[in-house]
Amino acid sequence: TRDADGGDTRTRERPPEPDRNEGGGVPLLDHPAGYVWSLAKKVGLLGTYHGLIIAQTVHCVPYVVLLMSVAIASFDERIEQVARSLGAGNRIVIWRILLPNLLPSLAASGILAFIVTFDEVILTLFLFGNRFTIPKQMFTRLELQIDPTITAVATMLVVFSLLMLAIVALLTCRSRLLRRRT
């Protein structure tokens, strides 16, 4: 048989088979969860609550730092300076001035960290082994079949998320009102 160039197709070498991980899938250690898994295995935290808490905390730190850095940058330092000039000590400045002004952002970052952690099933699957958390239970049940229990839990979670967003909005409005008064 001859190909389009007139050469014999029986004698020409075939190209090598592509590697299965080459473009078709991501090897485990190329995903951040793979790095966390290998580190947790070396340290002995694989399958423990402590390992899961540490991994989820590390995963949420950038979100919290981003929200809190914006809140701290927008804090008016003059309020703190006025309180110190009127004789307030460090403890009074922190508890009565700094913390109430940063509390809405702290609550928002906590709610966001909870939502991000709840959504991160991959870390839980890799690090927690055969133990179950609510997101992992939902994920495994949805893989097998559609269960009305999972639909009810998902509905409750959506309602809970909407309530948390409403609380964040109220705290943000309260924070703005407090800033306008000062």
N, CA, C and O of each residue as an XYZ file, in Angstrom:
728
protein
N       0.834     -1.183      0.000
C       0.000      0.000      0.000
C       0.873      1.238      0.000
O       1.947      1.260      0.602
N       0.406      2.252     -0.674
C       1.138      3.505     -0.795
C       0.372      4.620     -0.098
O      -0.859      4.654     -0.121
N       1.139      5.559      0.541
C       0.485      6.705      1.165
C       0.420      7.859      0.189
O       0.761      7.685     -0.981
N      -0.006      9.029      0.627
C      -0.178     10.190     -0.249
C       1.140     10.661     -0.851
O       1.142     11.250     -1.932
N       2.271     10.414     -0.170
C       3.575     10.838     -0.678
C       4.178      9.812     -1.619
O       5.237     10.054     -2.198
N       3.526      8.675     -1.782
C       4.046      7.642     -2.661
C       4.939      6.658     -1.928
O       5.498      5.762     -2.560
N       5.093      6.792     -0.623
C       5.943      5.880      0.138
C       5.178      4.655      0.584
O       3.947      4.631      0.574
N       5.923      3.642      0.976
C       5.321      2.394      1.432
C       4.924      2.547      2.903
O       5.772      2.865      3.736
N       3.659      2.328      3.232
C       3.190      2.519      4.610
C       3.589      1.365      5.508
O       3.563      1.511      6.730
N       3.964      0.206      4.938
C       4.326     -0.939      5.767
C       5.720     -0.788      6.381
O       5.989     -1.366      7.434
N       6.599     -0.029      5.750
C       7.964      0.083      6.245
C       8.191      1.330      7.089
O       9.198      1.415      7.790
N       7.286      2.292      7.040
C       7.459      3.521      7.795
C       7.196      3.259      9.282
O       6.299      2.495      9.639
N       7.995      3.905     10.143
C       7.829      3.744     11.588
C       6.616      4.525     12.051
O       6.328      5.616     11.559
N       5.916      3.944     13.005
C       4.788      4.637     13.596
C       5.278      5.520     14.735
O       6.263      5.198     15.400
N       4.581      6.644     14.960
C       4.994      7.499     16.084
C       4.716      6.770     17.400
O       3.810      5.941     17.476
N       5.497      7.083     18.432
C       5.283      6.404     19.716
C       3.928      6.781     20.317
O       3.400      7.867     20.078
N       3.391      5.865     21.091
C       2.120      6.112     21.763
C       2.299      7.250     22.771
O       3.303      7.288     23.482
N       1.339      8.175     22.841
C       1.480      9.267     23.822
C       1.328      8.737     25.242
O       0.612      7.768     25.492
N       2.025      9.404     26.167
C       1.926      9.053     27.579
C       0.521      9.382     28.058
O      -0.060     10.381     27.633
N      -0.032      8.553     28.938
C      -1.411      8.757     29.393
C      -1.566     10.059     30.174
O      -2.635     10.667     30.138
N      -0.531     10.495     30.873
C      -0.630     11.730     31.656
C      -0.293     12.962     30.835
O      -0.394     14.082     31.334
N       0.100     12.777     29.599
C       0.519     13.890     28.770
C      -0.696     14.566     28.146
O      -1.168     14.151     27.088
N      -1.193     15.590     28.791
C      -2.311     16.338     28.242
C      -3.668     15.717     28.519
O      -4.677     16.421     28.486
N      -3.725     14.431     28.789
C      -4.999     13.775     29.004
C      -5.493     13.869     30.432
O      -6.700     13.810     30.671
N      -4.605     14.010     31.368
C      -5.001     14.081     32.770
C      -3.886     14.698     33.577
O      -2.752     14.804     33.110
N      -4.199     15.093     34.749
C      -3.212     15.726     35.613
C      -2.721     14.698     36.621
O      -3.524     14.133     37.363
N      -1.418     14.446     36.660
C      -0.929     13.518     37.680
C      -1.226     14.057     39.077
O      -1.373     15.264     39.268
N      -1.310     13.173     40.025
C      -1.702     13.544     41.382
C      -0.811     14.635     41.961
O      -1.310     15.565     42.593
N       0.490     14.536     41.757
C       1.385     15.488     42.401
C       1.497     16.812     41.662
O       2.221     17.702     42.109
N       0.796     16.967     40.537
C       0.765     18.269     39.874
C      -0.381     19.130     40.380
O      -0.485     20.303     40.022
N      -1.225     18.564     41.196
C      -2.347     19.297     41.792
C      -1.938     19.695     43.209
O      -1.270     18.916     43.889
N      -2.321     20.890     43.671
C      -1.948     21.299     45.032
C      -2.376     20.301     46.102
O      -1.678     20.142     47.104
N      -3.501     19.630     45.912
C      -3.939     18.631     46.894
C      -2.955     17.475     46.950
O      -2.792     16.853     48.000
N      -2.296     17.177     45.833
C      -1.283     16.121     45.823
C      -0.082     16.489     46.666
O       0.468     15.643     47.370
N       0.326     17.734     46.603
C       1.439     18.185     47.433
C       1.069     18.131     48.914
O       1.868     17.710     49.750
N      -0.140     18.557     49.222
C      -0.600     18.527     50.612
C      -0.675     17.086     51.094
O      -0.313     16.797     52.234
N      -1.138     16.181     50.241
C      -1.262     14.772     50.598
C       0.113     14.176     50.901
O       0.287     13.495     51.911
N       1.093     14.434     50.023
C       2.424     13.868     50.251
C       3.064     14.446     51.508
O       3.748     13.725     52.234
N       2.856     15.723     51.777
C       3.397     16.332     52.989
C       2.708     15.766     54.231
O       3.369     15.472     55.227
N       1.385     15.614     54.177
C       0.651     15.060     55.319
C       1.072     13.617     55.584
O       1.115     13.184     56.735
N       1.376     12.882     54.538
C       1.821     11.495     54.709
C       3.191     11.438     55.374
O       3.430     10.596     56.240
N       4.090     12.334     54.968
C       5.436     12.359     55.569
C       5.389     12.739     57.039
O       6.130     12.185     57.852
N       4.520     13.683     57.381
C       4.451     14.192     58.746
C       3.602     13.293     59.643
O       3.719     13.360     60.866
N       2.760     12.463     59.059
C       1.912     11.575     59.842
C       0.536     12.142     60.137
O      -0.130     11.690     61.068
N       0.103     13.116     59.369
C      -1.202     13.733     59.589
C      -2.278     13.211     58.641
O      -3.412     13.690     58.665
N      -1.933     12.239     57.813
C      -2.877     11.700     56.853
C      -3.970     10.921     57.574
O      -3.672     10.026     58.365
N      -5.223     11.249     57.313
C      -6.351     10.571     57.923
C      -6.713     11.066     59.316
O      -7.515     10.436     60.006
N      -6.128     12.194     59.742
C      -6.420     12.713     61.080
C      -7.190     14.030     60.965
O      -7.133     14.722     59.948
N      -7.907     14.351     62.035
C      -8.623     15.622     62.078
C      -7.644     16.794     62.033
O      -7.905     17.808     61.384
N      -6.513     16.645     62.730
C      -5.534     17.730     62.760
C      -5.008     18.032     61.354
O      -4.854     19.196     60.983
N      -4.738     17.004     60.593
C      -4.255     17.198     59.230
C      -5.272     17.898     58.355
O      -4.927     18.775     57.564
N      -6.540     17.504     58.501
C      -7.593     18.131     57.716
C      -7.782     19.594     58.109
O      -7.951     20.458     57.249
N      -7.752     19.866     59.415
C      -7.916     21.248     59.885
C      -6.764     22.120     59.410
O      -6.983     23.250     58.972
N      -5.546     21.610     59.491
C      -4.380     22.389     59.037
C      -4.465     22.649     57.538
O      -4.212     23.768     57.091
N      -4.818     21.628     56.755
C      -4.895     21.803     55.296
C      -5.989     22.794     54.915
O      -5.784     23.641     54.046
N      -7.141     22.695     55.554
C      -8.219     23.623     55.241
C      -7.874     25.046     55.687
O      -8.235     26.014     55.017
N      -7.181     25.168     56.807
C      -6.759     26.493     57.272
C      -5.784     27.125     56.293
O      -5.915     28.300     55.949
N      -4.807     26.348     55.844
C      -3.837     26.861     54.871
C      -4.544     27.249     53.580
O      -4.168     28.222     52.926
N      -5.560     26.491     53.221
C      -6.313     26.788     51.998
C      -7.099     28.098     52.120
O      -7.264     28.810     51.129
N      -7.583     28.423     53.321
C      -8.437     29.604     53.515
C      -7.667     30.867     53.883
O      -8.219     31.963     53.799
N      -6.418     30.741     54.286
C      -5.644     31.908     54.731
C      -5.601     33.028     53.694
O      -5.765     34.185     54.080
N      -5.391     32.763     52.405
C      -5.357     33.882     51.449
C      -6.653     34.690     51.399
O      -6.611     35.911     51.254
N      -7.793     34.027     51.515
C      -9.072     34.741     51.497
C      -9.208     35.653     52.721
O      -9.625     36.806     52.611
N      -8.851     35.117     53.873
C      -8.960     35.892     55.107
C      -7.982     37.062     55.086
O      -8.339     38.178     55.465
N      -6.762     36.814     54.648
C      -5.753     37.883     54.595
C      -6.195     38.980     53.631
O      -6.020     40.165     53.914
N      -6.764     38.589     52.501
C      -7.215     39.592     51.531
C      -8.319     40.468     52.111
O      -8.249     41.693     52.013
N      -9.330     39.860     52.708
C     -10.429     40.646     53.276
C      -9.971     41.510     54.450
O     -10.341     42.680     54.549
N      -9.175     40.934     55.329
C      -8.746     41.691     56.506
C      -7.743     42.786     56.144
O      -7.723     43.833     56.791
N      -6.923     42.568     55.136
C      -5.985     43.626     54.750
C      -6.729     44.829     54.176
O      -6.318     45.969     54.390
N      -7.811     44.585     53.454
C      -8.628     45.696     52.956
C      -9.276     46.436     54.123
O      -9.327     47.666     54.134
N      -9.770     45.683     55.105
C     -10.413     46.315     56.265
C      -9.411     47.127     57.074
O      -9.723     48.234     57.514
N      -8.230     46.597     57.271
C      -7.212     47.312     58.050
C      -6.723     48.542     57.300
O      -6.473     49.586     57.903
N      -6.589     48.416     55.977
C      -6.135     49.568     55.183
C      -7.175     50.691     55.175
O      -6.820     51.867     55.092
N      -8.453     50.329     55.260
C      -9.492     51.369     55.230
C      -9.819     51.912     56.621
O     -10.630     52.829     56.749
N      -9.201     51.360     57.653
C      -9.440     51.847     59.010
C      -8.801     53.224     59.188
O      -7.645     53.435     58.823
N      -9.561     54.148     59.747
C      -9.077     55.507     59.951
C      -8.213     55.542     61.220
O      -8.722     55.383     62.330
N      -6.931     55.748     61.048
C      -5.996     55.754     62.178
C      -6.222     56.933     63.120
O      -5.808     56.894     64.278
N      -6.866     57.958     62.634
C      -7.106     59.127     63.473
C      -7.989     58.794     64.678
O      -7.838     59.385     65.747
N      -8.908     57.845     64.499
C      -9.771     57.437     65.622
C      -8.911     56.842     66.736
O      -9.099     57.147     67.914
N      -7.981     56.001     66.348
C      -7.075     55.401     67.329
C      -6.196     56.466     67.986
O      -5.977     56.428     69.197
N      -5.700     57.402     67.201
C      -4.858     58.460     67.752
C      -5.636     59.344     68.719
O      -5.091     59.760     69.741
N      -6.880     59.633     68.422
C      -7.706     60.447     69.317
C      -7.924     59.709     70.631
O      -7.829     60.308     71.703
N      -8.212     58.426     70.558
C      -8.437     57.638     71.774
C      -7.173     57.605     72.629
O      -7.250     57.716     73.853
N      -6.021     57.456     72.000
C      -4.763     57.443     72.766
C      -4.475     58.813     73.372
O      -3.957     58.912     74.485
N      -4.818     59.876     72.625
C      -4.564     61.220     73.167
C      -5.484     61.538     74.348
O      -5.167     62.391     75.177
N      -6.624     60.846     74.419
C      -7.540     61.038     75.542
C      -7.238     60.099     76.703
O      -7.986     60.051     77.679
N      -6.135     59.349     76.595
C      -5.683     58.519     77.708
C      -6.061     57.056     77.647
O      -5.877     56.347     78.636
N      -6.576     56.575     76.544
C      -6.936     55.161     76.438
C      -5.675     54.323     76.293
O      -4.763     54.679     75.547
N      -5.631     53.219     77.007
C      -4.505     52.303     76.906
C      -4.680     51.336     75.739
O      -5.668     51.379     75.007
N      -3.696     50.475     75.596
C      -3.721     49.519     74.481
C      -4.964     48.620     74.522
O      -5.606     48.391     73.497
N      -5.288     48.122     75.698
C      -6.427     47.219     75.829
C      -7.734     47.921     75.450
O      -8.564     47.340     74.750
N      -7.920     49.136     75.896
C      -9.138     49.893     75.574
C      -9.201     50.193     74.083
O     -10.266     50.086     73.475
N      -8.074     50.565     73.488
C      -8.042     50.877     72.050
C      -8.409     49.641     71.240
O      -9.168     49.732     70.275
N      -7.872     48.488     71.627
C      -8.158     47.263     70.875
C      -9.615     46.853     71.038
O     -10.287     46.579     70.044
N     -10.121     46.804     72.278
C     -11.454     46.273     72.537
C     -12.588     47.232     72.201
O     -13.676     46.787     71.834
N     -12.360     48.531     72.316
C     -13.460     49.473     72.116
C     -13.400     50.232     70.802
O     -14.390     50.837     70.392
N     -12.259     50.209     70.140
C     -12.143     50.982     68.901
C     -11.775     50.086     67.722
O     -12.501     50.036     66.729
N     -10.669     49.391     67.826
C     -10.178     48.602     66.700
C     -11.080     47.407     66.400
O     -11.493     47.221     65.256
N     -11.387     46.607     67.399
C     -12.189     45.403     67.188
C     -13.606     45.697     66.685
O     -14.046     45.038     65.743
N     -14.342     46.654     67.267
C     -15.678     46.932     66.707
C     -15.654     47.411     65.257
O     -16.586     47.136     64.501
N     -14.606     48.119     64.865
C     -14.515     48.574     63.479
C     -14.130     47.455     62.515
O     -14.522     47.476     61.348
N     -13.366     46.482     62.998
C     -12.929     45.383     62.138
C     -13.840     44.165     62.224
O     -13.688     43.229     61.439
N     -14.779     44.161     63.157
C     -15.645     43.002     63.358
C     -16.461     42.613     62.124
O     -16.548     41.420     61.834
N     -17.063     43.540     61.382
C     -17.796     43.113     60.175
C     -16.905     42.406     59.156
O     -17.320     41.410     58.563
N     -15.709     42.897     58.949
C     -14.794     42.242     58.005
C     -14.316     40.910     58.548
O     -14.130     39.959     57.789
N     -14.115     40.833     59.850
C     -13.719     39.566     60.467
C     -14.835     38.527     60.325
O     -14.564     37.361     60.037
N     -16.080     38.946     60.525
C     -17.210     38.034     60.351
C     -17.352     37.615     58.891
O     -17.615     36.448     58.601
N     -17.180     38.555     57.980
C     -17.275     38.227     56.553
C     -16.181     37.260     56.131
O     -16.432     36.331     55.363
N     -14.967     37.474     56.630
C     -13.888     36.560     56.266
C     -14.095     35.180     56.887
O     -13.723     34.173     56.285
N     -14.678     35.120     58.077
C     -14.989     33.823     58.679
C     -16.048     33.076     57.896
O     -15.938     31.867     57.692
N     -17.075     33.791     57.457
C     -18.123     33.161     56.658
C     -17.572     32.695     55.317
O     -17.894     31.597     54.862
N     -16.750     33.516     54.684
C     -16.147     33.127     53.416
C     -15.229     31.923     53.591
O     -15.220     31.022     52.753
N     -14.460     31.903     54.669
C     -13.583     30.753     54.932
C     -14.403     29.485     55.138
O     -14.013     28.415     54.671
N     -15.531     29.593     55.829
C     -16.396     28.429     56.014
C     -16.927     27.926     54.681
O     -16.917     26.722     54.423
N     -17.388     28.833     53.839
C     -17.945     28.431     52.547
C     -16.875     27.792     51.671
O     -17.128     26.776     51.024
N     -15.675     28.383     51.645
C     -14.588     27.820     50.842
C     -14.188     26.445     51.370
O     -13.947     25.527     50.587
N     -14.118     26.300     52.682
C     -13.760     25.021     53.274
C     -14.837     23.978     52.998
O     -14.521     22.828     52.694
N     -16.079     24.361     53.100
C     -17.171     23.430     52.856
C     -17.189     22.977     51.405
O     -17.566     21.844     51.107
N     -16.780     23.864     50.502
C     -16.782     23.552     49.080
C     -15.588     22.693     48.665
O     -15.641     22.035     47.626
N     -14.533     22.684     49.442
C     -13.303     21.985     49.069
C     -13.386     20.507     49.450
O     -12.952     20.108     50.531
N     -13.947     19.705     48.548
C     -14.105     18.280     48.795
C     -12.821     17.523     48.464
O     -12.559     16.470     49.046
N     -12.028     18.041     47.546
C     -10.833     17.320     47.099
C      -9.850     17.114     48.243
O      -9.336     16.011     48.426
N      -9.585     18.164     49.013
C      -8.679     17.998     50.158
C      -9.227     16.992     51.157
O      -8.474     16.194     51.714
N     -10.515     17.026     51.382
C     -11.123     16.081     52.319
C     -11.012     14.660     51.796
O     -10.738     13.737     52.562
N     -11.221     14.475     50.497
C     -11.099     13.132     49.921
C      -9.683     12.591     50.057
O      -9.493     11.427     50.408
N      -8.699     13.421     49.785
C      -7.307     12.971     49.831
C      -6.798     12.788     51.257
O      -6.088     11.824     51.541
N      -7.150     13.694     52.144
C      -6.524     13.704     53.462
C      -7.269     12.930     54.530
O      -6.659     12.492     55.506
N      -8.555     12.753     54.374
C      -9.336     12.226     55.486
C      -9.658     10.747     55.357
O     -10.286     10.168     56.243
N      -9.234     10.138     54.268
C      -9.401      8.698     54.130
C     -10.850      8.277     54.046
O     -11.639      8.868     53.309
N     -11.203      7.232     54.818
C     -12.551      6.690     54.730
C     -13.520      7.309     55.740
O     -14.663      6.864     55.839
N     -13.090      8.318     56.484
C     -13.995      9.021     57.390
C     -14.853      9.986     56.586
O     -14.498     10.383     55.477
N     -15.992     10.355     57.169
C     -16.924     11.188     56.415
C     -17.135     12.537     57.066
O     -17.240     12.653     58.287
N     -17.196     13.552     56.225
C     -17.685     14.869     56.595
C     -18.947     15.091     55.765
O     -19.231     14.307     54.859
N     -19.687     16.121     56.052
C     -20.933     16.352     55.303
C     -20.667     16.560     53.810
O     -21.353     15.944     52.995
N     -19.697     17.404     53.410
C     -19.458     17.560     51.967
C     -19.009     16.258     51.300
O     -19.415     15.958     50.177
N     -18.170     15.487     51.996
C     -17.697     14.228     51.418
C     -18.843     13.235     51.295
O     -18.939     12.522     50.296
N     -19.709     13.180     52.294
C     -20.877     12.296     52.248
C     -21.795     12.684     51.091
O     -22.295     11.816     50.376
N     -22.015     13.980     50.907
C     -22.847     14.440     49.799
C     -22.225     14.067     48.459
O     -22.921     13.620     47.548
N     -20.932     14.249     48.344
C     -20.236     13.958     47.094
C     -20.316     12.472     46.758
O     -20.614     12.110     45.619
N     -20.052     11.610     47.737
C     -20.067     10.174     47.450
C     -21.480      9.672     47.175
O     -21.659      8.783     46.342
N     -22.475     10.212     47.846
C     -23.850      9.784     47.569
C     -24.323     10.252     46.198
O     -25.082      9.548     45.531
N     -23.881     11.436     45.771
C     -24.276     11.917     44.450
C     -23.580     11.148     43.339
O     -24.090     11.086     42.220
N     -22.418     10.559     43.630
C     -21.755      9.728     42.626
C     -22.547      8.463     42.357
O     -22.625      8.010     41.215
N     -23.132      7.891     43.390
C     -23.833      6.622     43.248
C     -25.240      6.791     42.691
O     -25.616      6.109     41.738
N     -26.010      7.684     43.271
C     -27.381      7.903     42.827
C     -27.874      9.239     43.374
O     -27.280      9.813     44.286
N     -28.964      9.714     42.802
C     -29.563     10.947     43.292
C     -30.446     10.587     44.480
O     -31.368      9.779     44.367
N     -30.150     11.193     45.602
C     -30.823     10.872     46.848
C     -31.610     12.096     47.311
O     -31.058     13.197     47.323
N     -32.884     11.945     47.694
C     -33.656     13.104     48.159
C     -33.079     13.722     49.431
O     -33.262     14.914     49.678
N     -32.389     12.927     50.232
C     -31.758     13.468     51.439
C     -30.704     14.498     51.069
O     -30.607     15.552     51.698
N     -29.923     14.194     50.056
C     -28.877     15.118     49.612
C     -29.513     16.398     49.077
O     -28.990     17.489     49.301
N     -30.628     16.275     48.377
C     -31.326     17.464     47.879
C     -31.809     18.329     49.041
O     -31.710     19.555     48.984
N     -32.327     17.702     50.086
C     -32.789     18.462     51.253
C     -31.625     19.150     51.960
O     -31.737     20.309     52.360
N     -30.507     18.439     52.115
C     -29.327     19.031     52.753
C     -28.792     20.183     51.903
O     -28.409     21.226     52.433
N     -28.767     19.989     50.586
C     -28.286     21.050     49.698
C     -29.185     22.288     49.783
O     -28.694     23.417     49.758
N     -30.496     22.074     49.883
C     -31.420     23.196     50.025
C     -31.171     23.941     51.334
O     -31.156     25.172     51.362
N     -30.976     23.188     52.418
C     -30.677     23.823     53.702
C     -29.367     24.595     53.640
O     -29.254     25.664     54.239
N     -28.382     24.073     52.931
C     -27.104     24.770     52.809
C     -27.236     26.050     51.993
O     -26.597     27.055     52.306
N     -28.057     26.020     50.954
C     -28.288     27.234     50.168
C     -28.968     28.284     51.026
O     -28.585     29.454     50.996
N     -29.981     27.877     51.796
C     -30.661     28.816     52.688
C     -29.695     29.363     53.731
O     -29.703     30.557     54.027
N     -28.862     28.483     54.288
C     -27.854     28.915     55.265
C     -26.882     29.904     54.637
O     -26.542     30.914     55.253
N     -26.431     29.624     53.416
C     -25.509     30.535     52.730
C     -26.151     31.889     52.475
O     -25.506     32.926     52.635
N     -27.426     31.884     52.077
C     -28.123     33.158     51.860
C     -28.279     33.938     53.159
O     -28.134     35.160     53.169
N     -28.572     33.240     54.253
C     -28.642     33.910     55.552
C     -27.295     34.512     55.939
O     -27.234     35.632     56.445
N     -26.224     33.773     55.702
C     -24.889     34.286     56.025
C     -24.555     35.504     55.174
O     -23.967     36.465     55.671
N     -24.923     35.472     53.900
C     -24.690     36.643     53.046
C     -25.503     37.838     53.523
O     -25.022     38.971     53.483
N     -26.726     37.596     53.972
C     -27.544     38.689     54.504
C     -26.912     39.266     55.762
O     -26.912     40.482     55.955
N     -26.372     38.404     56.618
C     -25.696     38.879     57.837
C     -24.470     39.700     57.474
O     -24.219     40.743     58.077
N     -23.704     39.236     56.492
C     -22.527     40.001     56.053
C     -22.958     41.360     55.511
O     -22.318     42.373     55.794
N     -24.033     41.386     54.738
C     -24.512     42.665     54.202
C     -24.950     43.600     55.326
O     -24.656     44.795     55.290
N     -25.653     43.059     56.324
C     -26.066     43.890     57.458
C     -24.863     44.399     58.250
O     -24.830     45.559     58.659
N     -23.883     43.532     58.461
C     -22.688     43.969     59.189
C     -21.924     45.033     58.407
O     -21.375     45.968     58.990
N     -21.894     44.885     57.101
C     -21.209     45.880     56.281
C     -21.938     47.214     56.333
O     -21.304     48.264     56.441
N     -23.256     47.181     56.259
C     -24.027     48.429     56.368
C     -23.834     49.070     57.734
O     -23.689     50.288     57.843
N     -23.834     48.240     58.781
C     -23.615     48.755     60.133
C     -22.240     49.397     60.253
O     -22.081     50.446     60.877
N     -21.247     48.748     59.642
C     -19.890     49.288     59.680
C     -19.825     50.636     58.971
O     -19.154     51.556     59.440
N     -20.517     50.753     57.850
C     -20.525     52.029     57.127
C     -21.226     53.116     57.923
O     -20.794     54.269     57.934
N     -22.315     52.740     58.592
C     -23.021     53.715     59.426
C     -22.149     54.177     60.576
O     -22.145     55.363     60.907
N     -21.410     53.267     61.192
C     -20.517     53.645     62.280
C     -19.412     54.582     61.796
O     -19.018     55.506     62.507
N     -18.924     54.343     60.599
C     -17.852     55.197     60.067
C     -18.395     56.593     59.758
O     -17.689     57.585     59.934
N     -19.641     56.673     59.301
C     -20.228     57.996     58.990
C     -20.445     58.817     60.239
O     -20.319     60.041     60.207
N     -20.771     58.161     61.340
C     -21.018     58.875     62.594
C     -19.733     59.453     63.187
O     -19.773     60.465     63.886
N     -18.605     58.820     62.915
C     -17.346     59.303     63.522
C     -16.677     60.330     62.673
O     -15.615     60.836     63.037
